[in-house]
Amino acid sequence: MKLGDLNNLLRERAITASTPCRIDFGGTLDICTFHYPLRHLDPVTVNIALDRRTKVDLRPFKQGLVRISSSGIGQAEFAPFTAPYDHPLGLMFAVADYFGVHGVSIEIDSASPPRSGLGGSSVAAVALIGAFSKVLKRMGHNALSQGEIALLAHAIEQVVSGVPCGYQDHLGAAYGGVNCWSWQTDPSQRPFSRRRLLPDDSQSDLDANLLVAYLGVTHVSKDVNGTWVRRFVAGKDRDQWREIIDLSHRFADALAANDMVRAAEAMNSETAIRKAMTPGVLESMGDRLFAAAKETGCGARFTGAGGGGCLWAMGEAEAIADLRPVWAKMLGERDSAGLIDCRVDSRGLI
């Protein structure tokens, strides 16, 4: 549905939406290239939403124009359907064009470091579609559901990026919480199913078992993902991906059982497999942090497709407490790096 000029509607009251970022295990399996041919093994991806949220504000603007500003990126304005989608804000303009809007200023503020592998642009796209869903409701139409918002964000991002995209970033942003996602391949079903690993009232207990670090080096997920996709299509690394599926199930079961030792073991095994396939998933700082995590009895894994961005650790609370000062000291060697203050966020799109 084309929403048209939002200037007058937003003068009455601005609209705000926000979404959490995520850390993940078993990513890449959410890309169709992998989970369709491997469906007999039941590929799954686990993600944990974090309270470093991305906020989107819709405010009135000049008729016939769309302005988008984003912390850490900048701002731009275009008439509807004229923005280049390869622009740094191209995905956001593509979402605005999908809804056919103008007379709107879209202000995006993310509490996550830019290009940190925590979901980034996907998280912002979910928040923006959520805001436009609120516009639909204010105009007297049905709002979109969480699942519809996530799937629409995924579809637009995949078209704009020109490469295969996974679903997990959008789902983590829309639903929040601690979830294991199964990837459905029956065309009569929606492409995902959700298994809640922890009830909402106990998710905060996991905070003491987590540590998240920004490595101070940005990543571009399609660089590593592109390598994995090309090699998989060429018939390479198939045994490794089968093992990653098995480890993803083990990690999900361990997390649901609050078995941090087994969860850490699965993390370290999966990271080692991916590092063997593509050594660039861990740059120099990440490599050192990974080794330190193992030495203290924790598991560690890069976020997203690695190659910079963030690394996260999981372990028993005492082991995480021991690891924290070790990681802090290492990260202090790089001005742009550091620990990220965050907690599990049971809320998705607000």
Secondary structure, DSSP 8 states (H G I E B T S, - for coil): ---EE-HHHHHH--EEEEEEEEEEESTTTTSHHHHTTTGGG--EEEEEEEEEEEEEEEEE--TT-EEEEETTTEEEEE-TT-S-TTSTTHHHHHHHHHHTEESEEEEEEESS-TTSSSSHHHHHHHHHHHHHHHHHHHTTS----HHHHHHHHHHHHHHHH-S---SHHHHHHHH-SEEEEEE---TTS-SEEEEESS-GGGGGGGGGGEEEEE-S----HHHHHHHHHHHHHTT-SHHHHHHHHHHHHHHHHHHHTT-HHHHHHHHHHHHHHHHHH-GGGS-HHHHHHHHHHHHTT-EEEESTT-SSSEEEEE--HHHHHHHHHHHHHHHTTSTT-EE----B------
